[in-house]
């Protein structure tokens, strides 16, 4: 729905002076206008969007793996059907996002290839294992909750195709978060063993979930420029704080303890104060040394190879249809 505008020519009135172009572009951003694929944009803006949207798309696709692992082991038919629907949603999110990236002039195949050879990044959170059924609930509650906190502002992103894709994605992520919290509520209200399982999952996923928002603002390379271009609307630390403030009361309602001995409510600021985040773990996972980095990429490579015949068949069919259309025109 977006790529049809890629080949539209630049309007004759487009300014030729680079400084004037940049000033007009920034003025449009400041006025909260949406930038569309046919519009002129700085190359740095385009590359920033490609990097962010591609990482987002890769995260949705790789994110199917930890939960897909539990589809056959879900404790009831209802849980199984809901989990299947959720995993299917994540695949759809990846497709929307790859399509949005394509409007910036990059081929989907190129982005997928970068992922498969390990050059592209995806969210560090998906390199952790799902050891118990409570992990599925915790992913929905914490991981998708963090995703919603990060992605709702993207609905107002300055780049139109990305912003529009995020509207539907956020609606579906809201369903995922509710599904996860409902699992945790059931476990927290169950047997002692089930409550212990829920607490153990929270213990293991809490800190990686906080890392999802990216490094602290002082160490973030891209935040300042992305906010000036209104690709991002809030800094990493602002979003992380919002997530903590919203999530700690939910944990208290469940009767679970957040695994942070330094966590406390600050009456002065009206926010929770949290302990230090182990950024060395975050950087290690990003570099490929997480618990499941190799497993995740191996699974994606195997799936890509298994689907090769489908891609080849689709390409052959498309070429056959195009040849038939050419013959009909010639005749």
N, C-alpha and C positions, 0 to 999 in steps of 0.2 A: 504493500500500500504506500510505501515511502519511496521506493527506488525509482518509480516512474519519473521523478523530478530530477534525477541525477544528471541527465544529459541536457537539461534546459540551458540555453545560452545566457551569458551574463547580460543584463539590461544595458542598452547603449549609454545610459546616463551614469553608469558605475564610475566612481572616481578612480583616476589612474595614479594619483600620488599616494604612496604607501602610508605616509603619516596621516593624510586625510582619511584614507580608508580605515585605519586603526581607530581614529577618533570617532568616525561615524559608527563603526562597529561597537565601540564601548558605549557610545551614547544610546544605541539601541538596547544594549544590555542593561544600562542604568535605568532605562525607561520600562524595563520588564517586558520588552518585546521578545517573541520567540524567534530564534534563528532556525531557518529551514534549510534542507539540503541544497537547494538552488542558490542560496544566498552566499555572498562572499564572506569568508571567515579567515582569520589568521591561521597559518599552518600549525602554530603551537596549540591553538584552541582545538583544531581538528585532531591532532595527535593526542592531546590530553583526553578527549572524549573517546577516541579509539581505545586507548589504554584502559580507561575506567569501565567502559561498556563491555569490552572484551573480558576483563577480569570478572565482571559481574556475571556475564553469560557463562564463562567457564565454571564459576562457583555454583551456579544453578545445576549445571550438568554433572559435575563431580559430586555435588551435594545429594544427588539421587542415590549414591552408592551406600552410605552408612545406613540409610533407612530401608533401602531395597533389600538389604541383608536380612531384615526382620519380617518381610511380607509373609513368608511361609511359616513363620513361628509366632505370628501374632496370636494372642490368647483367645480370640473369638472371631466369628465370621464378621461381625460388625467392625471390630478393630482392623481386620484384614482389609475389608472393602474401603474403609476410610484411609488407611495407609496407602493402598494402591492409588486412590484418587489423589492423595497428596503427592506421591512420587510422580504421577503423571503430570500434575500441575507444574512441578519443578522443571520437567522436560520442556513443557510449553513455555515457561519463563525464559529458558535458555534460547529457544527459537525466536521469541519476540526480540530478545536483546541482540542476538546475532543479526537479525534483520535490521534493527536500528543501527548497528555498527556498519552494515553494508551501505547505508545511505551516505556514509562518510568516505566512500570510495575504496573500501578494503573488502577483499573477498572472504566469504565465510570459510572457505577451504584453507586460506592462509592462516586465519585465526585458529582453526582447529589444529592445523599442523604445528603451530607454535606451542599449543597446549601439549600435544602428544610427544614432542621432543623435549619437553620440560623447560622451554624458554619463557612461556607465559605463566603468570601468577594466577592463583585463585585463592579464595578465603582460607586462611590457616585453620579455621575451625573444622574443616572437613578432613583433616589429617589425623583425627582422633577416632578411636574405635568405639563401636556401640556394643558394650559388653552384656547389657541386660535390657529387658523391656522398658525399664525406667529411663534408659538413655533416650528412647524414642520420645517419651513424654517430655524429657528435659530439653531435647533438641527443639521440639515444637514450642515449648514455653520460653526458653532462654534464647536459643539461636534464632528462631523465627521472630521472637520478640525484639531482639537486637536488630534484625534485618528490617523490621517495620520501622523502628526508631530511626534507622539510617535512611530508609528509602522513601518515607512519606515526604520529606523535603525535596526529594528528587522529582516528585510530581510537578514541582515548580522550577525544575531545571531550565536553563536558558535555551537548551537545544530541544526543539519541538518533538522529534521522533522519540527521543529518550524519555522526555516527560510524559508523553502520551502512553508509551509502553508501561511506565511505572504505575499508572492509575489502576489498570487491571491487576498487575502483579501485587500491588499493595492490598487490594481487596482479597485476593486469594491467600496472601501471607497472613492476613488477619484470621482467616479460617484455620490456617495451620497452627497459629499461636493458641487459639482456643482449643483446638484438638489436643495439643500437647498439655495444656494446663488441666484439661479434663482428665487426662490419663494420670497426671500427678495428683490431682484431687482424689481420684479413686484409690491410688496406692497409699496416699497419706492417711486415708480413712480406713485402711484395711488392716491386715494382721501386722504383728510386730516385724515379721520378716519383710513384708511389703513396704512398710515405713522405712525400714533400714535400707532397702533397695533404693527408695526414692532419695533418701539423704545421701547415699553413696554417689548416686548419679549427679546430684547437685554439687557435691564436693569436687567431682572431677570436671564438670563442665562450667563452673562459675567463672574461673579466671580466664580460660580460653574464650568465653563469651565476651568478657570485657575487652579482650585483645582484638575482637572483631572490628572495633571502631578504628583500628589503626594506631600507629604510634602517637605519643603525646604531641601536643601542638608544637612544642619546642623542637621536636625531632622530625616533624612532617615536612617533606620536601615540596609537596604540591598544594597544600591547603590554602595558603594565602592567595595564590594566583587563581585557583579554582573558585574561591569565594568572590574574587573580583569579577570573574566572568559569570558568576552565579550558576556555575555547574553544581557547586555545593552551597548550602545556605547556612550551615553551622559547622563549627570546627569539630575535630575528633573528640576532644575533651568535653565539649559542650554536650554532644550526643551521648557520650559515655555516662556523664553525670545524670542526664535525663533518664537513661535506662536504669541506672542504679536506684534513683529516687522512685521510679515506678515499680521496680521489681522486688525490692526488699519487703514492702508491705505484703506483696503477694506470697512471698516465702513465709512470712509470719502467719498469714492466714492458713497456709498449709500445715503449719506447725513444724516447719523445717528451719534449720539454722544455716545462714549464709556462712561459708567457710572463710571468714575474714575476722580475726580476733580484734582488729583495729577499727572495725566498722562501728560508726556511731552517728547519731543525729545531731546536727549543729543548729541550735535554735537561732543563732545569729544570722547565718546564711540561709537557713531554710532548706539545707541539703544534707545528704548523708556524706560523711567523710570516710573514705576507704583507705585501706592499707596499700603499700607499694605493689605495683604490678611487676612481675618478673619478665622484663622485656627480652632477656637473653633467651628464654624459651620461645618467645614469639619469633625472634630472628632466626633461631635454629630451625623452627618448623618451616619458615619461609624459604630457607636455603635447602630444604629437602631432608632434614633430619628429624621430622616428626614421627610419631608412632606408625603412621600408615601412608606416608608420602609415596613410597615405592609401590605399595599395594594399590593405591588409588590410580596412579598413572598406568600401571600394568593392566588394570581392569578396563580403563578407557581405551588403551591401545588394542586390547583383545576385542572389545566391542566394535571399534572402528574397523578392524580387519574382518570381523565376522559379517559386517554390513557392507563390505565392498561389493558383493555381487548385486545388492539392491541398488547401490549408486550407479553401477555400470549398466544395469538393466534400465534404470530410469533415464540415463543419458542416451542409451541406444534408442529407446522409445521416443524420446524428444527429438532426436535427429531424424528418425523415421517420419514423424509427424511433420517436421519442418520440410523434409524432402517432398513429401506428398503435397504440401501446400505450394511449394515452388513449382512442382509439375503441373498442378492445377492452374496456376497463374500463367505458366508458359503455354499450356494447351488452349 
